[in-house]
Amino acid sequence: MVDLFFNGVCLWLFLFTFHDLSELQAGANLIFAVSGLVVPGLFRLVAFKGIERLGASAATAVLNSAPLFAVLLAMVLLDEEPGPANLLGAVAVVGGLVFLSWKGESRSWRPRDLFFPASGALLAALRDNMVRFGLLAGPAPMVGATITVSASFLIMSAVYFPTHGLTRLRSCGWWTIGCFALIGFVHFVAYFLMFTALGMAEVAVVSPLVHCFSLFTLGLSPLILGDSDPITRRKVMATSMVVLGVLLIAWSRWPYAVS
């Protein structure tokens, strides 16, 4: 809730400063309101649960399968045409997921825990396609981003506050709230970049590149989490396969995007 709130505040400040508010009246904005239910709304519920169950490195590796779903959905919904490299990239992504779920002594989670990040990947792929479809109708990217996050905040508030009120938020402490406020600002920057990119290029190009974040997670996880989320050889190899897959997908479509 704190993350979404500060993310929304930053987006609305940006919108008031640099945009004409009449853009909020575009009919295509309904698409972004629906996407707010999907991501960040439902996505964060399953993604955070996946990180809790699997650890940051393993969960983000599974979440990086989103480009595979995104490309498949784009073929159906947006008439995008993936080439051979797209298929090879998809194989690499799936191979990384299979290797990640392979039983081993270093794994401390159950195979069924993969449901959470895998669901997050599917939701993220659906969001990418919905955003691209909405932006093709004309609204500015940051208008779409603002509506998406605001809708998600309202929906999650309607679920959270009637049950918990402000009790849990008050018990978190200022340090925890400050950390999630900072995350909200980081997500604001991420939304600015991602929505702008989806307004310029196809899903098959943007989605794979956006989901390369597991590469950075591998480097940051030991520094931030220490021994609580150890990096194993299996995690490194699985994530490398996923990253290779998304790069192949992006490379295959890049000439079409710039043309």
Secondary structure, DSSP 8 states (H G I E B T S, - for coil): -HHHHHHHHHHHHHHHHHS-GGGGG-TTHHHHHHHHIIIIIIHHHHHHHHHHHH-HHHHHHHHTTHHHHHHHHHHHHS-----HHHHHHHHHHHHHHHHHTS--TT--S-GGGGHHHHHHHHHHHHHHHHHHHHHHTS--HHHHHHHHHHHHHHHHHHHHHHHHTTHHHHHH-HHHHHHHHHHHHHHHHHHHHHHHHHHHS-HHHHHHHHTTHHHHHHHHHHHHHGGGS---HHHHHHHHHHHHHHHHHHHHHHHHHH-
